[in-house]
């Protein structure tokens, strides 16, 4: 699973719960997407681009 995360807060929260399910974590600093989209799509997508 590859996740592209918006910021360190999101990264920290997801690392706490889902670190064992991640293969690669890419931090991308963008503000044009909402956390809800990330949260709802996180477990369904192999690659999430924000």
mmCIF file of the N, C-alpha and C atoms, coordinates in Angstrom:
data_MODEL
# 
_entry.id   MODEL 
# 
loop_
_atom_site.group_PDB 
_atom_site.id 
_atom_site.type_symbol 
_atom_site.label_atom_id 
_atom_site.label_alt_id 
_atom_site.label_comp_id 
_atom_site.label_asym_id 
_atom_site.label_entity_id 
_atom_site.label_seq_id 
_atom_site.pdbx_PDB_ins_code 
_atom_site.Cartn_x 
_atom_site.Cartn_y 
_atom_site.Cartn_z 
_atom_site.occupancy 
_atom_site.B_iso_or_equiv 
_atom_site.pdbx_formal_charge 
_atom_site.auth_seq_id 
_atom_site.auth_comp_id 
_atom_site.auth_asym_id 
_atom_site.auth_atom_id 
_atom_site.pdbx_PDB_model_num 
ATOM 1   N N  . UNK A 1 1  ? 0.843   -1.186 0.000  1.00 0.00 ? 1  UNK A N  1 
ATOM 2   C CA . UNK A 1 1  ? 0.000   0.000  0.000  1.00 0.00 ? 1  UNK A CA 1 
ATOM 3   C C  . UNK A 1 1  ? 0.879   1.238  0.000  1.00 0.00 ? 1  UNK A C  1 
ATOM 4   N N  . UNK A 1 2  ? 0.499   2.201  -0.800 1.00 0.00 ? 2  UNK A N  1 
ATOM 5   C CA . UNK A 1 2  ? 1.224   3.463  -0.877 1.00 0.00 ? 2  UNK A CA 1 
ATOM 6   C C  . UNK A 1 2  ? 0.256   4.584  -0.535 1.00 0.00 ? 2  UNK A C  1 
ATOM 7   N N  . UNK A 1 3  ? 0.632   5.420  0.399  1.00 0.00 ? 3  UNK A N  1 
ATOM 8   C CA . UNK A 1 3  ? -0.228  6.533  0.794  1.00 0.00 ? 3  UNK A CA 1 
ATOM 9   C C  . UNK A 1 3  ? 0.514   7.840  0.613  1.00 0.00 ? 3  UNK A C  1 
ATOM 10  N N  . UNK A 1 4  ? -0.183  8.800  0.058  1.00 0.00 ? 4  UNK A N  1 
ATOM 11  C CA . UNK A 1 4  ? 0.370   10.147 -0.055 1.00 0.00 ? 4  UNK A CA 1 
ATOM 12  C C  . UNK A 1 4  ? -0.380  11.013 0.951  1.00 0.00 ? 4  UNK A C  1 
ATOM 13  N N  . UNK A 1 5  ? 0.338   11.551 1.915  1.00 0.00 ? 5  UNK A N  1 
ATOM 14  C CA . UNK A 1 5  ? -0.307  12.219 3.032  1.00 0.00 ? 5  UNK A CA 1 
ATOM 15  C C  . UNK A 1 5  ? -0.111  13.726 2.972  1.00 0.00 ? 5  UNK A C  1 
ATOM 16  N N  . UNK A 1 6  ? -1.044  14.447 3.573  1.00 0.00 ? 6  UNK A N  1 
ATOM 17  C CA . UNK A 1 6  ? -1.069  15.899 3.457  1.00 0.00 ? 6  UNK A CA 1 
ATOM 18  C C  . UNK A 1 6  ? -0.064  16.577 4.374  1.00 0.00 ? 6  UNK A C  1 
ATOM 19  N N  . UNK A 1 7  ? 0.096   16.062 5.582  1.00 0.00 ? 7  UNK A N  1 
ATOM 20  C CA . UNK A 1 7  ? 0.931   16.760 6.554  1.00 0.00 ? 7  UNK A CA 1 
ATOM 21  C C  . UNK A 1 7  ? 1.374   15.801 7.643  1.00 0.00 ? 7  UNK A C  1 
ATOM 22  N N  . UNK A 1 8  ? 2.185   16.287 8.565  1.00 0.00 ? 8  UNK A N  1 
ATOM 23  C CA . UNK A 1 8  ? 2.732   15.424 9.607  1.00 0.00 ? 8  UNK A CA 1 
ATOM 24  C C  . UNK A 1 8  ? 1.665   14.966 10.588 1.00 0.00 ? 8  UNK A C  1 
ATOM 25  N N  . UNK A 1 9  ? 0.621   15.761 10.784 1.00 0.00 ? 9  UNK A N  1 
ATOM 26  C CA . UNK A 1 9  ? -0.441  15.353 11.698 1.00 0.00 ? 9  UNK A CA 1 
ATOM 27  C C  . UNK A 1 9  ? -1.145  14.123 11.156 1.00 0.00 ? 9  UNK A C  1 
ATOM 28  N N  . UNK A 1 10 ? -1.504  14.178 9.879  1.00 0.00 ? 10 UNK A N  1 
ATOM 29  C CA . UNK A 1 10 ? -2.139  13.020 9.243  1.00 0.00 ? 10 UNK A CA 1 
ATOM 30  C C  . UNK A 1 10 ? -1.187  11.840 9.264  1.00 0.00 ? 10 UNK A C  1 
ATOM 31  N N  . UNK A 1 11 ? 0.066   12.098 8.955  1.00 0.00 ? 11 UNK A N  1 
ATOM 32  C CA . UNK A 1 11 ? 1.061   11.031 8.946  1.00 0.00 ? 11 UNK A CA 1 
ATOM 33  C C  . UNK A 1 11 ? 1.150   10.360 10.306 1.00 0.00 ? 11 UNK A C  1 
ATOM 34  N N  . UNK A 1 12 ? 1.242   11.149 11.362 1.00 0.00 ? 12 UNK A N  1 
ATOM 35  C CA . UNK A 1 12 ? 1.356   10.590 12.707 1.00 0.00 ? 12 UNK A CA 1 
ATOM 36  C C  . UNK A 1 12 ? 0.133   9.762  13.065 1.00 0.00 ? 12 UNK A C  1 
ATOM 37  N N  . UNK A 1 13 ? -1.053  10.274 12.743 1.00 0.00 ? 13 UNK A N  1 
ATOM 38  C CA . UNK A 1 13 ? -2.279  9.553  13.078 1.00 0.00 ? 13 UNK A CA 1 
ATOM 39  C C  . UNK A 1 13 ? -2.364  8.228  12.340 1.00 0.00 ? 13 UNK A C  1 
ATOM 40  N N  . UNK A 1 14 ? -2.004  8.228  11.063 1.00 0.00 ? 14 UNK A N  1 
ATOM 41  C CA . UNK A 1 14 ? -2.084  6.999  10.284 1.00 0.00 ? 14 UNK A CA 1 
ATOM 42  C C  . UNK A 1 14 ? -0.981  6.029  10.663 1.00 0.00 ? 14 UNK A C  1 
ATOM 43  N N  . UNK A 1 15 ? 0.183   6.550  10.998 1.00 0.00 ? 15 UNK A N  1 
ATOM 44  C CA . UNK A 1 15 ? 1.273   5.671  11.411 1.00 0.00 ? 15 UNK A CA 1 
ATOM 45  C C  . UNK A 1 15 ? 0.898   4.908  12.670 1.00 0.00 ? 15 UNK A C  1 
ATOM 46  N N  . UNK A 1 16 ? 0.224   5.592  13.591 1.00 0.00 ? 16 UNK A N  1 
ATOM 47  C CA . UNK A 1 16 ? -0.165  4.941  14.836 1.00 0.00 ? 16 UNK A CA 1 
ATOM 48  C C  . UNK A 1 16 ? -1.056  3.741  14.573 1.00 0.00 ? 16 UNK A C  1 
ATOM 49  N N  . UNK A 1 17 ? -1.989  3.867  13.635 1.00 0.00 ? 17 UNK A N  1 
ATOM 50  C CA . UNK A 1 17 ? -2.999  2.832  13.451 1.00 0.00 ? 17 UNK A CA 1 
ATOM 51  C C  . UNK A 1 17 ? -2.675  1.866  12.318 1.00 0.00 ? 17 UNK A C  1 
ATOM 52  N N  . UNK A 1 18 ? -1.982  2.331  11.286 1.00 0.00 ? 18 UNK A N  1 
ATOM 53  C CA . UNK A 1 18 ? -1.881  1.551  10.060 1.00 0.00 ? 18 UNK A CA 1 
ATOM 54  C C  . UNK A 1 18 ? -0.456  1.309  9.597  1.00 0.00 ? 18 UNK A C  1 
ATOM 55  N N  . UNK A 1 19 ? 0.511   1.560  10.461 1.00 0.00 ? 19 UNK A N  1 
ATOM 56  C CA . UNK A 1 19 ? 1.898   1.450  10.015 1.00 0.00 ? 19 UNK A CA 1 
ATOM 57  C C  . UNK A 1 19 ? 2.209   0.067  9.470  1.00 0.00 ? 19 UNK A C  1 
ATOM 58  N N  . UNK A 1 20 ? 1.644   -0.964 10.079 1.00 0.00 ? 20 UNK A N  1 
ATOM 59  C CA . UNK A 1 20 ? 1.956   -2.327 9.665  1.00 0.00 ? 20 UNK A CA 1 
ATOM 60  C C  . UNK A 1 20 ? 1.377   -2.657 8.296  1.00 0.00 ? 20 UNK A C  1 
ATOM 61  N N  . UNK A 1 21 ? 0.470   -1.824 7.802  1.00 0.00 ? 21 UNK A N  1 
ATOM 62  C CA . UNK A 1 21 ? -0.155  -2.088 6.507  1.00 0.00 ? 21 UNK A CA 1 
ATOM 63  C C  . UNK A 1 21 ? 0.469   -1.259 5.389  1.00 0.00 ? 21 UNK A C  1 
ATOM 64  N N  . UNK A 1 22 ? 1.372   -0.375 5.750  1.00 0.00 ? 22 UNK A N  1 
ATOM 65  C CA . UNK A 1 22 ? 1.969   0.494  4.744  1.00 0.00 ? 22 UNK A CA 1 
ATOM 66  C C  . UNK A 1 22 ? 3.293   -0.061 4.260  1.00 0.00 ? 22 UNK A C  1 
ATOM 67  N N  . UNK A 1 23 ? 3.524   0.088  2.992  1.00 0.00 ? 23 UNK A N  1 
ATOM 68  C CA . UNK A 1 23 ? 4.819   -0.264 2.423  1.00 0.00 ? 23 UNK A CA 1 
ATOM 69  C C  . UNK A 1 23 ? 5.645   0.993  2.195  1.00 0.00 ? 23 UNK A C  1 
ATOM 70  N N  . UNK A 1 24 ? 5.008   1.996  1.670  1.00 0.00 ? 24 UNK A N  1 
ATOM 71  C CA . UNK A 1 24 ? 5.689   3.254  1.368  1.00 0.00 ? 24 UNK A CA 1 
ATOM 72  C C  . UNK A 1 24 ? 4.798   4.404  1.815  1.00 0.00 ? 24 UNK A C  1 
ATOM 73  N N  . UNK A 1 25 ? 5.401   5.377  2.475  1.00 0.00 ? 25 UNK A N  1 
ATOM 74  C CA . UNK A 1 25 ? 4.651   6.566  2.867  1.00 0.00 ? 25 UNK A CA 1 
ATOM 75  C C  . UNK A 1 25 ? 5.304   7.780  2.228  1.00 0.00 ? 25 UNK A C  1 
ATOM 76  N N  . UNK A 1 26 ? 4.537   8.495  1.460  1.00 0.00 ? 26 UNK A N  1 
ATOM 77  C CA . UNK A 1 26 ? 5.036   9.684  0.795  1.00 0.00 ? 26 UNK A CA 1 
ATOM 78  C C  . UNK A 1 26 ? 4.315   10.887 1.385  1.00 0.00 ? 26 UNK A C  1 
ATOM 79  N N  . UNK A 1 27 ? 5.095   11.829 1.855  1.00 0.00 ? 27 UNK A N  1 
ATOM 80  C CA . UNK A 1 27 ? 4.502   13.029 2.432  1.00 0.00 ? 27 UNK A CA 1 
ATOM 81  C C  . UNK A 1 27 ? 4.407   14.098 1.345  1.00 0.00 ? 27 UNK A C  1 
ATOM 82  N N  . UNK A 1 28 ? 3.214   14.585 1.134  1.00 0.00 ? 28 UNK A N  1 
ATOM 83  C CA . UNK A 1 28 ? 2.999   15.627 0.142  1.00 0.00 ? 28 UNK A CA 1 
ATOM 84  C C  . UNK A 1 28 ? 2.262   16.782 0.813  1.00 0.00 ? 28 UNK A C  1 
ATOM 85  N N  . UNK A 1 29 ? 2.871   17.938 0.798  1.00 0.00 ? 29 UNK A N  1 
ATOM 86  C CA . UNK A 1 29 ? 2.281   19.076 1.474  1.00 0.00 ? 29 UNK A CA 1 
ATOM 87  C C  . UNK A 1 29 ? 1.380   19.843 0.507  1.00 0.00 ? 29 UNK A C  1 
ATOM 88  N N  . UNK A 1 30 ? 0.086   19.547 0.597  1.00 0.00 ? 30 UNK A N  1 
ATOM 89  C CA . UNK A 1 30 ? -0.905  20.247 -0.206 1.00 0.00 ? 30 UNK A CA 1 
ATOM 90  C C  . UNK A 1 30 ? -2.120  20.503 0.663  1.00 0.00 ? 30 UNK A C  1 
ATOM 91  N N  . UNK A 1 31 ? -2.845  21.549 0.361  1.00 0.00 ? 31 UNK A N  1 
ATOM 92  C CA . UNK A 1 31 ? -3.985  21.931 1.190  1.00 0.00 ? 31 UNK A CA 1 
ATOM 93  C C  . UNK A 1 31 ? -5.300  21.915 0.411  1.00 0.00 ? 31 UNK A C  1 
ATOM 94  N N  . UNK A 1 32 ? -5.277  21.415 -0.811 1.00 0.00 ? 32 UNK A N  1 
ATOM 95  C CA . UNK A 1 32 ? -6.489  21.488 -1.632 1.00 0.00 ? 32 UNK A CA 1 
ATOM 96  C C  . UNK A 1 32 ? -7.364  20.248 -1.522 1.00 0.00 ? 32 UNK A C  1 
ATOM 97  N N  . UNK A 1 33 ? -6.988  19.299 -0.660 1.00 0.00 ? 33 UNK A N  1 
ATOM 98  C CA . UNK A 1 33 ? -7.833  18.130 -0.460 1.00 0.00 ? 33 UNK A CA 1 
ATOM 99  C C  . UNK A 1 33 ? -8.182  18.019 1.015  1.00 0.00 ? 33 UNK A C  1 
ATOM 100 N N  . UNK A 1 34 ? -9.309  17.395 1.297  1.00 0.00 ? 34 UNK A N  1 
ATOM 101 C CA . UNK A 1 34 ? -9.785  17.307 2.667  1.00 0.00 ? 34 UNK A CA 1 
ATOM 102 C C  . UNK A 1 34 ? -9.372  15.986 3.308  1.00 0.00 ? 34 UNK A C  1 
ATOM 103 N N  . UNK A 1 35 ? -9.254  16.011 4.615  1.00 0.00 ? 35 UNK A N  1 
ATOM 104 C CA . UNK A 1 35 ? -8.872  14.805 5.344  1.00 0.00 ? 35 UNK A CA 1 
ATOM 105 C C  . UNK A 1 35 ? -9.900  13.696 5.159  1.00 0.00 ? 35 UNK A C  1 
ATOM 106 N N  . UNK A 1 36 ? -11.183 14.052 5.033  1.00 0.00 ? 36 UNK A N  1 
ATOM 107 C CA . UNK A 1 36 ? -12.231 13.046 4.877  1.00 0.00 ? 36 UNK A CA 1 
ATOM 108 C C  . UNK A 1 36 ? -11.985 12.178 3.653  1.00 0.00 ? 36 UNK A C  1 
ATOM 109 N N  . UNK A 1 37 ? -11.548 12.804 2.568  1.00 0.00 ? 37 UNK A N  1 
ATOM 110 C CA . UNK A 1 37 ? -11.269 12.046 1.352  1.00 0.00 ? 37 UNK A CA 1 
ATOM 111 C C  . UNK A 1 37 ? -10.156 11.046 1.593  1.00 0.00 ? 37 UNK A C  1 
ATOM 112 N N  . UNK A 1 38 ? -9.121  11.504 2.274  1.00 0.00 ? 38 UNK A N  1 
ATOM 113 C CA . UNK A 1 38 ? -8.010  10.611 2.589  1.00 0.00 ? 38 UNK A CA 1 
ATOM 114 C C  . UNK A 1 38 ? -8.479  9.465  3.472  1.00 0.00 ? 38 UNK A C  1 
ATOM 115 N N  . UNK A 1 39 ? -9.239  9.786  4.504  1.00 0.00 ? 39 UNK A N  1 
ATOM 116 C CA . UNK A 1 39 ? -9.657  8.782  5.475  1.00 0.00 ? 39 UNK A CA 1 
ATOM 117 C C  . UNK A 1 39 ? -10.553 7.729  4.831  1.00 0.00 ? 39 UNK A C  1 
ATOM 118 N N  . UNK A 1 40 ? -11.502 8.153  4.008  1.00 0.00 ? 40 UNK A N  1 
ATOM 119 C CA . UNK A 1 40 ? -12.438 7.218  3.394  1.00 0.00 ? 40 UNK A CA 1 
ATOM 120 C C  . UNK A 1 40 ? -11.770 6.369  2.325  1.00 0.00 ? 40 UNK A C  1 
ATOM 121 N N  . UNK A 1 41 ? -10.765 6.917  1.674  1.00 0.00 ? 41 UNK A N  1 
ATOM 122 C CA . UNK A 1 41 ? -10.139 6.218  0.558  1.00 0.00 ? 41 UNK A CA 1 
ATOM 123 C C  . UNK A 1 41 ? -8.901  5.443  0.965  1.00 0.00 ? 41 UNK A C  1 
ATOM 124 N N  . UNK A 1 42 ? -8.428  5.692  2.175  1.00 0.00 ? 42 UNK A N  1 
ATOM 125 C CA . UNK A 1 42 ? -7.108  5.199  2.565  1.00 0.00 ? 42 UNK A CA 1 
ATOM 126 C C  . UNK A 1 42 ? -7.006  3.687  2.465  1.00 0.00 ? 42 UNK A C  1 
ATOM 127 N N  . UNK A 1 43 ? -7.995  2.976  2.962  1.00 0.00 ? 43 UNK A N  1 
ATOM 128 C CA . UNK A 1 43 ? -7.912  1.525  3.019  1.00 0.00 ? 43 UNK A CA 1 
ATOM 129 C C  . UNK A 1 43 ? -8.307  0.872  1.692  1.00 0.00 ? 43 UNK A C  1 
ATOM 130 N N  . UNK A 1 44 ? -8.819  1.654  0.756  1.00 0.00 ? 44 UNK A N  1 
ATOM 131 C CA . UNK A 1 44 ? -9.320  1.083  -0.491 1.00 0.00 ? 44 UNK A CA 1 
ATOM 132 C C  . UNK A 1 44 ? -8.327  1.194  -1.632 1.00 0.00 ? 44 UNK A C  1 
ATOM 133 N N  . UNK A 1 45 ? -7.434  2.173  -1.557 1.00 0.00 ? 45 UNK A N  1 
ATOM 134 C CA . UNK A 1 45 ? -6.567  2.457  -2.693 1.00 0.00 ? 45 UNK A CA 1 
ATOM 135 C C  . UNK A 1 45 ? -5.137  2.012  -2.438 1.00 0.00 ? 45 UNK A C  1 
ATOM 136 N N  . UNK A 1 46 ? -4.487  1.565  -3.487 1.00 0.00 ? 46 UNK A N  1 
ATOM 137 C CA . UNK A 1 46 ? -3.071  1.244  -3.408 1.00 0.00 ? 46 UNK A CA 1 
ATOM 138 C C  . UNK A 1 46 ? -2.239  2.515  -3.472 1.00 0.00 ? 46 UNK A C  1 
ATOM 139 N N  . UNK A 1 47 ? -2.725  3.477  -4.226 1.00 0.00 ? 47 UNK A N  1 
ATOM 140 C CA . UNK A 1 47 ? -2.022  4.752  -4.352 1.00 0.00 ? 47 UNK A CA 1 
ATOM 141 C C  . UNK A 1 47 ? -3.028  5.877  -4.190 1.00 0.00 ? 47 UNK A C  1 
ATOM 142 N N  . UNK A 1 48 ? -2.796  6.724  -3.201 1.00 0.00 ? 48 UNK A N  1 
ATOM 143 C CA . UNK A 1 48 ? -3.688  7.853  -2.961 1.00 0.00 ? 48 UNK A CA 1 
ATOM 144 C C  . UNK A 1 48 ? -2.905  9.136  -3.167 1.00 0.00 ? 48 UNK A C  1 
ATOM 145 N N  . UNK A 1 49 ? -3.299  9.903  -4.168 1.00 0.00 ? 49 UNK A N  1 
ATOM 146 C CA . UNK A 1 49 ? -2.602  11.144 -4.500 1.00 0.00 ? 49 UNK A CA 1 
ATOM 147 C C  . UNK A 1 49 ? -3.485  12.320 -4.114 1.00 0.00 ? 49 UNK A C  1 
ATOM 148 N N  . UNK A 1 50 ? -2.957  13.181 -3.265 1.00 0.00 ? 50 UNK A N  1 
ATOM 149 C CA . UNK A 1 50 ? -3.734  14.341 -2.832 1.00 0.00 ? 50 UNK A CA 1 
ATOM 150 C C  . UNK A 1 50 ? -3.289  15.581 -3.589 1.00 0.00 ? 50 UNK A C  1 
# 
